[in-house]
Amino acid sequence: MDQDQKRQFRAFAIALLTVAASATALLGQQTGELRVRVLDIAGAAVLEADVRVLGLGRVAHVEAGGEAQFENVPSGDYLIEAESTRAGRGVARATVITGQVARVDITVSLFFHGNEIVVSVGAEGTQSELYSPSSVIQGIDLRASAQASLGETLDGEPGVSSTYHGPGSSRPLIRGLGGDRVRILESGVGTGDASNTSTDHAPGVEAMMADRIEIIRGPATLLYGSSAIGGIVNVEDGRVPKELPAHPVTGMVTLRGGTVADERNTAGRLDGSLGHVAYHASALWRRTGDYSIPGFSLSGADAAAPGLVEGVLANSAVETARFAGGLSYVGDSGFLGLAYSGYDTEYGVPNAPPQASPGASAEEGDVGIDLKQRRVDFESSFRFGSSFLKGITARLGVADYQHFEVVSDDATGDREIETEFFNDEWEGRVELQHSLGETSNGALGAQVQNRDFEAIGAEAFVPKTSSNRWSIFAFEQFELVGVGLQAGVRLETQRTTNETAAVSRDDSGLSASFGAAIEAAENVSFVLNAARSVKLPAPEELFSDGPHLATNQFELGDVDLEKEVGYSLDAGLRISAGRVHAEVSFFVNAFDHFTYQAFTGDMQDGLRVAQWAQADAVFTGFEAQADFELFHYASGHFVLDASADYVRAELTGTDEPLPRIPPLRLGLGLGYESETWHGHAGINRTTSQGRIGAFETTTGGYTMIDASAGYRLFSGRALHDIVVSGTNLADQEARSHTSFLKNFAPLPGREVRLTYQISF
């Protein structure tokens, strides 16, 4: 950081601490009592359950009398969650009035699909209450299915695909949009990595250690940044404790192994409390080898192709270590916490054989990435017992990131660092939640982001740059009779500087959105969202100029890029009636000056030239998902699920398709869940993609058959989960059309994975 940036950081940090300290003076003045009774679907009391008051950091275990009790609760509206390892989960709303006792009953059930809790939208809510379509992955389902990269973990969720740059690096795409248009967050602030600079740079996020991952599809520009027109992915991993556990010590240990890459994975976590101080510690280690593939790596190759090995994708191994520790002071009305974490990973980038890139120079060794990140997080949230001022939330993340692109000499085994990347970044935000009346709520906020990026070495395709971004935003939601209205605005300014050339540019943009939710009938609603967003140019789009071996490209920026303006319309239908949960969404995203990376057809330094360019573009598509409970009996139920998504993207002036757009996908599955057993079998069809951009190749369709079965054993407070899962059971050759490496890096072949987890 330069002196101005350091002053900005100190000023923002002092402001956060001042706000958090001042908030305590407003607490404890208007409080009431909350009592929660937990019932199963037969109406019987559930005693082995934990009850959580969302947004307050309060957890209580159901006592012998059949209730969980909370005293000194600031008056206001709350979302309450109850969870029982045997009976399932449930949610309810409660209103606490000063000096009174609020009572609420929550019915828990194992069938809880389609209505998970989401915390990434300013105030806690369920999926059915959101205006934007969403997905949530959590618990043993997440830990059994998590991949080595975030993009692959989320690939297959409605509207979500992956950039797939090998198993060690992939970023999620939402509705065909990626890079800077999809914000990856950790507890509401940016990850502080360099993953939006290039697809071979892995996000500094470990999905397997997450408590939950939330995906908000569609524009999330108001709360998290003007560039997030595609959506956001928010990872909550509990590194900053937000609550006192229901028991003095809780934790888990997870062991996992897989066949396709000889995976070995160990993770552990410990949470506890001493008085009002909550603590967290966690760690993970993973190692995989080169993964197996059905056939040859090069598309269309056969045994006669020289230099190709059948059955394995060379240079695709991954090794990862991750640790985190945090402390928080948790009171009756909020918390104040700090955490330190580290993320180290080494992974190979599959090489392009000479047959894949005619005219390209052959490299002498394997390309690998050695990535390290250290991060400090501060987080605080307080609720006030006021009818107008509801609460305040403050977050600050400071990241020190570096990675080295390493080339290994095939003859000697020596490793040489070709390029070093450094990214120092911090991001902070403050949100003030308020209510303008009994049927309204909203937030006012400010956000600051500062980033220093530098590349050194033979492939420093981006010069040393700095960027500084300030934003203010307002968000309001009103509930009328049968109709909900939502509106907001965000003003964002940015200064981007090429430090090498001493060239700066200033940009600003105003984004706004409007939404409506209409209850057409009982358990049936329509939602409509419209937004105008302004994406400010990123440094790599402006200043790139050089070779990038890991992507097999010579990348060129354009300092004259204009601001990208997007106009989006999203319409959806939701049904939640008894045994049926269904949602379908249609969207249109139209862009003025859409910024994208296009191949020019030229070669430079033996690499294909990729130029950042602009043109008007439009994205259209849909997502649909549904769960049907086929039948239910005392100890379990069967559920049929179906899904589909599609996106079509083209330049409006020429009708030319945009490159790397995911094709139509269809899915059908059957699941079973009971207190001790659960299982799922599914078939997913990805169709061929023939709508291709310039200098792009078509991709064939493929069908994936997946299945899993799990058993849960109860032993006192200890809970044992054993899950056996299989992916690509038919051992199909599959290539991701969204990947730069699709012609020589197919997806993994058949895998069987065993996961064991003990929780206590």
N, C-alpha and C positions, 0 to 999 in steps of 0.2 A: 504494500500500500504506500502511496505517496502521503505527504503531510496532510493534504486536504482530505483524503480518504480516511486517514487515521482519526482526524478530528471529527468527521462524520460518524465514524464507528463509535468513538467515545461518547459523542453527544446522544446517539441513539441508545447505547447501552445504559447511560445514566438516566435517560428518559424512561426506559423500561423499568429500571429499578425504582425510580421515583413513583411511577404509576402504581407498581405493585405494592410499595410501602404505603402510599397514600390510600390505597383501596382498603387496607385493614381498618382505617378509621371509620369506614362506612358500614362495617359488618356488625352483625349481632344485635341490631336495633329492632328489627321487625321479623320475628320468627314464629314458627308454629311447630306442630308435631305431625309426623307422617307414620302411619301404620299400614303395612302391606301384608295381605294374606295370599298365600300361593296355593292354587288348586290344580288338580289334574283334570283331564277331560271328562272324568266321571263325577267331578264335583267333590272329590275327597281331598283333604288337606295334604300338602306335600311338605314334609319336615326337612328333608335333606336338600335344601335349596339356598342359594345366595341371591340377595336382592341388591340391585345397584341403582343409585339415583344418578342418571347421566348428567354430566355437566357440573356436578357438585363434588365428585370424588368421594362419595360415601357408599360403603358396602356393609351389609349386615347379613348374618346367617339367620335363617328362620329358627326361632326359639321353640322350646317345648310347648308353649301355648299356641303355636301355629301361626305366629306373626313375626315379621321383622319390624323393628321399631327404630325410628330416627327422630331424635330430639334436636331442638335449636336449628331447625331448617329455615333458611330465609324464605319469606313468602314469595310466591310466584308459581308458574307452571313448570312441570317437570315430566320428562319421559322416564319411566321406571322399567327396568328389565329384571326378570327373574329367570334363573337358570338352575336346572337340576340335571346332574349327569345321568340320572335314570329316567326322569319324566319328560325332559326336554326344556324348551324355552318359551317365554311369552313376554309381551310388552303391554304397557297401559300408560295412560296419561293421568296425572294427579295435579290438583291445585291446592297449594298450601296457603292458608289464611292466617294472618297474625293472631296469635293467642288461641288458635283452634286446633283440633285434631282432625287431620285428613285421613280418611280410610279408603283403601282401594284393594280390589281383588284382581289377581292376575292368574289366568288359566294358561298353564304350560302344556306344550305338546311337542312330540318328536317331529310332527309335520309343520315345519316352519319356513317353507320355501317361499321366496318372492316377497318377503317383508322384513328383511334384515335391517338393523340399525345402521345409519350412515351419519358420520360426524364431520364430513368434509364440506358442509354446505352452510356454515355460519352458525347454525343451531342444530342440536341433535334432532333427528327425525327418522321415521321408517321409510323404506323404499316407496311404499304406497303414498306417502305424504309429499314426496319430492316432485318437483316440476320437471326435472331432467331424468332421463332413463339412467339406471345405475346397476352395478353388480357388486357383490361383496363375497370375498373368499376368506375363510377363517378356520381356526381350530385344526383338528386332525386331518380334515380334508385338505387344508392348505399344506400342512407339513408332509403329508404323504405324496402330494403331487408336485410340490415346488421343484423347479428346475434350477440349474446353475446360474441362469440369467432371468431377469425380471420379465423380459418380453416373452420368453418361452413359457414361463409360469402362467402368464395371462392369455397366451394364444388360445383361441377357441372360445373365450368368453364372448357374449354377443357384441358384435361390432369391433372386436379387438383381434388384431393379428400381430405378427412379429417381424422385425427387420432381419432377423436371423443372420448374424455374421459368425456362425459357428456356435457351439454350445456355451462358450464363455462370454459371449457378448451379443445381446439383442435388446432392443428397446421396443416398447409397445407402440403400435399404430392404432389409432381409433378412427373408424370411418374413413380409412385410407389416408389419414393425415398423421404426420409424425414430426420428428425433430423438435423444433421450437414451438410447434403448435399443440403439443401434448406436454403438459407440465407434470413431471414426476416429483412428488413431495414426500418428505418424511415429517409426519405430524404437522403438516400445514405449511412448511417452508421448503425451499428447494434443496436438492441433494448435494449441490456444490461440487459436482463432478464435471467431466468434459464429454458426457455421452451425447449431448446435442450437437457436438462439433463434428462427429463422424460415427458411422454405424459400427466401426470396430472398437469404439471406446465403450466399455461396459458401464452401466449405471452403478454407482457405489451403494447398492442396496442389496441386502440379503433377504430374499423372500421367505426362506424357511424359518427365519427367526421372528417373523412378523406375527403379531396377534391377529391382524386383519389387514386386508388390502381392499381398498374401495376404488371403484372405477366410476367416474361420472362422465357419461357420454354427452356430447354436445357442448355448446359454449359455456365455459366457466370463467369468463374474462373478468367478471366484476370482482370476485373475491381473490383470485390468484394470479392475474396477469393478463394483459391484452393479447398475448400470443396464444393463450390456451383455448382457441376456438374449437380444436378437436376434442378437448376434454382434459381431465386430470386423473392421475393415479396417485392415491395417497396411501402411504405405508405407515401403519401404526404398530410399533414394536415394544412399547412400554419402557424404553430406556430411561425416560424421565417418568418416574412413578407419579400417577395422577390420583391415586387413592390408597388408603390403608387396606391391605388384604383382609378378608373376613377371618383368616386364621393368622397367627403370628408368623408362620413360615409356610410358604407354598413354593412349588417348583415343578420341574419336569426334566426328564432326560429322554432324548430321541436318538435311536440308532436306525440306520437305513443302509441297504445295499441293493445294487442293481446289476443286471447282467450285461446290458448293451455296451457299457463302457467300464465294466468292472468297478462300479461306484462304491465308495466307502464314505459314510457320512455320520458324524457324531455331533450332537448339539445338547447343550444343557442350559438351564435357567433357574435362578433362585430369586424369589421376591419375599420380602418380609417387612416387619415394622418393629420399632422400639419407641413406645410412646407415640408421639405425633410424627415421628420421622420414619418415612418409608424408604426402602432401599431396593436396588435391582442389580443383578449381575448375570451376564449371559455370555456364552462363547459357542463357536461352531468351527468345525474342521471338515473339509470335503476334499476328496481326491478321486479323479476319474482318469481313465486311460483314453486312448483313441477309440472312438465308438464304431460299432459294427454297422455296415450298410448292406442292403440286398443288391449285390452286383458291383459295378464300377462307379467311381466318383464322377467321372465325366459323363455328361448327358449324351446318350446315344452311343457310348463306347462299347466295345466288345473285347474279348480276350486278345485280339490281334493288336490292339492299340499299345504302342511301346510306352514303357515307363509307368503303366498304371497297375495298381494292385487291387485285386478283387476282395470285397468283403469288409474293408475297413477304410475309414476316412483319416488319412494321415494328418498329423499335427492338429488334433482336435481335443487333446487332453486338457484338464482343468485342475487346479489346486487352489483352494480358498480357505482363508482363516478370518474369523470375525469375532470381535469382543466388544462388550459395552458394560458400563457401570454407571449408576445414577443414584442420587439422593434427593428427597423432597421433604419439605415440611408440609403436612396436610392438616388443616383445621376443619372446623364444622362447615365453613363456607367457601373453601377453595384450597389451592395448593401453590407452592413455589418450589421449583426444582431445577437441578442441573445434572448434566450427564456428559460423559466422555466415551468415545467409541472409536474403533479402528476397523478398517476393512482392507485386507490384502488378498490379491488374487493374481495368479499367473495362468495364462491360457494361450493356446495356439490359435493362430488364424489360418484356416485351411488355404493352401497355396493353389494358384491357378496353374495347371499344367500347360506346357506350350501349346497343346492342341486347343485349349479353351480361348486363347487370345492370339490369333495369328498376327505376326508382326511385332509382338511384345518381346522384350528381352527376358530370357530365362534367369531366374534368381538362383543363387548358389546354395541357399539353405532355407530353413523354415523360419517363418516370421512369428514371433510371440510377443505378448504384452505382459509386462510386469507392473502391476498397478497397486498403489498404496494410498490410503486416505485416512486422515485423522480428523476428528470432528468434535466440537463442543456444542452442546445444545442447552439453551435456557428456555423454560416454559413456565407460565403462571396463568391461573384462571381463578376468578372469584365471582361469586353470585351475591347480589345485594337484595335486601328485602324491600325493594322500592317498586312502585307501580310503573314508574317511568324508566329509571336506570336499572336494568336487569343484571348486568354483569360486565366483566372485562376480561379479555384474553390477550396475553402477550407471548410472542415466540421470537427466538433469536437462534440462528444456526450459523456457526463459523467452521469452515472446512478448509483444510490444507491437503490438496490433492496433487499427486504426481503419477505419471506412468512412463515407462520406457518401452519403446519398440525395439525388439532385439532380434537379430538375425543369427541363426546357428549355422556354422560351417559343417556341411555334410561330411567332408573328408576328415577334419580334425576334431569336430565336436565343440570347438571354441564358440563362445557367444560374444557378439559385438553389438553394443548399443548404437543403433542408427539415429534415433531421434528421442529426445526427452520432452515431455509435456508437463507443464506446471500450471495449476489453477488454484489461486487463493480467492476464496469467495465467502461473503457473509450476506445473510438475508434476515431481515427482521420485520415483524408486522404486529400491529396492535388493532384489536377490534373492540368496539364498545357496543354491547347489545342493549337495546332499548325497546320500549313499547309506547306507541302513541295512543293506545286504547285497549279495551278488553279483547278486541278481535284483530290486533295488529302486533307485529314485532319486526325488528330490523337491526341493522348494524351500520355503524360508521367506523371507518378504519383508514390506516395509513400503512404503507409498505415501502421498504428501502432495500435495494439490492446493489451490491458492489462486487465487481469481478475483475481480477487481474489474470490474464492468460498469456503464456509464453511457450513457444516451441523452439528447441535448440537441436541442431544436427542436420544430417543430410536431407531429411524430409520435413523440414520446418515449413509446411505449406501455408501456415498462418503466422504472420509476424506477431511480435509482442503487442498485445492490445489491452485496453482497460475499458470497462463500461460501468456507468453509474446510473441507476434507475430509481426514480421516486414516483410514488403513486398515492392517490387518495381515492376512496370509494365510499359509496352509500348504497344501501340495500334495504328495501322495505317489502313487507308481505302483509296483505289484508285478507281477512276472511269475511265474506258476506254470506247471505243465505244461499247455500248450494254452490257458491262461486268463490274461488280464491284468486287473488290478483297479486302479482309480484313484479317489481320494477327496481331498476338500479342504474347507476352510472359510475364510471371509473375514468379518472384523468391520470395519464401517465406521461412522464417526461424521461428522456434518456440522452446521455452524452456518451458517444463511442469514440475512442481515440486509438489510432495506429501509432503506438509509441515509437516504433522504428522510424517512421516517416514524419513524425510530429504533425499528424493530420487528425483533426477532430470534426465531428458533425453532431449537431443537436437535432433531436426529433421529439415530437410529442403527438399524442393521440387521445381522442375522446371515444370511449366505448359505452354502449348502453344496451339494456335488454328489457324485455317485457314478457310476462308469462301469465297464463290463465289456466285454472283447473275448474272444470265444470262437472258437477255430479249429475249425470244424466238419469241415473236410476240407482236404486240401492245396490251397492257394490260394483257399480259401473261408472267410470269417469273418463272424461276427455281432458287432455292437457295440450296446451299450445304455447310454444316459446318462439320469440323472435329476438334477434340480436344484431347489433352492428358492432364490429370489433376492429381495432386497428393494431396490426402487428408491426412493430418497429424492427428495422433490419438488424440481424445479428452480426457480430464481428466477422465470423467465418464467411458469411455471405458477402460481406463488403470487401474483405482484404485477402482472401485466399489467393495464393499464387505459388504453386510448387507441386512436386511429386508426393504421392502418398501411397507407399508400398502396400500397406495393409488393405487398402480398398482397390488396389490395382488401377489407380486413376491419377491423372495430373489435374489438380483442382484449381479453378480460376474463379475469383470473385468479381464483383462489379461495384465500385465505389459510388456509382450514380444510381443505385437502386432506390426506388421510391417506397414509401410506406404502403404496406399491403392492407387493403380494406376488405373485410369480409361481411357478408350479409347472410344470415342463417335463419331458417324457418324449420321448426321441429313440431310435428303433430303426432299425438299418441292416443291409444285407447287402452284402458286398463280394466281388467275384470278380476275381482277377488271375492268369490262367492263359494263359501263352504269348501268343497274339495277341488275347486278350480282356481288357479292363479295364472293369468295370462296378460301379456303386454305386447303390443305392436307399435312401432314408431317409424314414421317416415320423415326424411330430412332432405333439405336442399341447402347447400352452402355455395354461395356465389362470391367470387373474389375479383376485385379490381387489383391489377398488378400482382397476381399470384407469383410467389417466389419459389422456384424449383431448380433442381440440378439436372441439366440435360447434357447428354453426350453430343459432341459436335461432329464426330466422325474422324477427327484428326488424331494423330499420335504425337506425343512429345516425351522424350526420354524413355521410349519404349512403352509408354502407358497411354491409355485412352484419355482424351481431354474431356473433362466434365466442367461445364460452365454454369455458374449461377445466373439465371435469367428470369425474366418476368413476362407474364401475359395474363389476360383475363381468363378465368377458369370457372367451372361449375362442377360440384360434386352432388350427386343425388343417390339415394339408396333407402334401405329399410333394415330394421331388425325385428325379429319376432321370437318370443319364447313363451312356453306354457308348461305348467305342471298339472297333471290330472291324477288325483288320488283314486286309483281303481277300486280298491276296497280296503276297509279298515276293520281290524278286530282288536281284542283286548291288548295284545302284546306287540302289535306291529302293523305296518301298512305297506302296500305296493303303490308306486307312483310311476306313471308314464310321463316322460318329458320330451319335448320337441323344440327345435330351434332352427332359425334361418337368418342369414344376413347377406347383404349385397350392397356394393357401392360401384357407381359408374362415374368416372372423372374424365374431363376433356377440356381442351382449350376452346373457349367459345368463339374465337375469331376464325379458327381453321377446322374445328371439330376433330382435331388430332387428339387421340387418347394420351393421357398422362402415363408416365412409366411407373412400374411397380405398384399397381393397384390390385388389391386382393379380389379374387373371383367370388362367385356365389358359393355359399357353404350351407349345407343342410345337416341336421343332426336328429337322431331319434334314440331314446334310451329307456330302460326299465330299471327302477330302483326299488330296494326293499330296506326298511329300517325298523328295528325294534330296540328294546332296552339293551340287548347284548349283541345282536347281529346287525350288520348292514352290508349292502352290496349294490353294485350297479354294473350294467352292461350296456354299451352304446355303440352305435355305428354312425360315423361322420363322413360325409361326402364333400370333398372340395372339388369343384368342377374345373375344367381347363380354362386357361385365360388366353384368348386370342386377340383381345383388344390391347395392343401394345404401343408404346411410344417409339420414337425414332431410335434406331440402333439397338432395339430390345428384342429378345427372343420370346416365343410363346412357351407356355408351360402346360404340361399335361395334367389331367385330373387324377385324383387318387381317393381311395376309400380307406379309412382307419377304423379298425375294430378294437375297442378298449373294454376292459372289465376290471372290477376290483371286488374284494370281499374282506370284511373286517369283523373282528370279534373283540368285545369289551368285557373285561373281567374286573369285578369290584372286590377289593380287599381292604376293609376298613375305610380310611380316608384315601388310600392309594387306588388309582385307576390305571389299569393296564389296557392299552390299545395295540392290537396286532392287525396289520393291514397287508394283504397281498394284492398287488395290482399289476396289470399287464397293459402295455400300449403297443399299437401297431402289431397286433397279434397275427395278422395275415402276412407280415413281413413285406409290406408294399414299398416299392420305390416311390418316394414323394419328394417333391422339390417346391420350396416356397417361392411363389412368384414375386413376393415383396423383397426378396433377398438379392443383394448385389452378387452373391456367390452361387446363385441357383444352378448355373450350368456345370459346376464342379463340386458342389457341396450339398448332396442330398440330405434329407432329414434322417435321424437314426432309424435303424431297423427294429425288429422285435425286441421288446424288453419285458422282463419280469422283475418286479421290485418288491422287497420285503421291508416293512417299516414296523418298528416296535417303539412304543412310547409309554413311559410311566409318569403319571402326574400325581402330585400329593399336595 
